[in-house]
């Protein structure tokens, strides 16, 4: 003999429906976020500003889809070079630093290296 079946109450059906809608909505949101994320790792660019005495302001932009950590920037003016480290550049962000250099002439800036977590 089998046990008698109890029909579900209205409250049980409402709780099940709300839970199911929330679960499907959360999964859809996660899939949409995953599909929108930029592809690839960090894409860093550096722009040197106008020199101010022995210092050059630089701006580092990350157009990629991943975080860059410990970004090392080198700026040279003539034969003299200086470096700065920017600890964290998230995707789509811009960070600024000031690099101390001597020398004369237009500054040349480049990314020396970075880490990805």
Steps between C-alpha positions, in 0.01 A plus 500: 500500500627844420478802723223743420609803298436845642421773252724807513359804668482842337788627719727215388423573135568874545831439680606251231409744221679795658811290567502370144465850353783631719728210407438538127550878526831458682630250244395732215678794666822301544493384138441857378793634709725223371406577139565877541845478651788617281717230350863442581742630755603854584565742211710777648593830343708776653498871418765740628391850591692824481818491710504709816864565593646157575164318512274362227133415566382179333158351446449122465177369345376141503269431204512124549282254683725412793670669794864605478704513820843645575511692172853636449531813285828633366545859383813621323607855421822509306736244655337509845219261592277451802240242602177493697274215609122514500363232733160432340331587168154340460335450158373823348685716752765771481770553761750784530853518635796736502843378389816678601748549217775739421616590156354709224276437206162346445408216736468145363285269713451125480358213705790288628287222649196400704345206680158341459333338799 
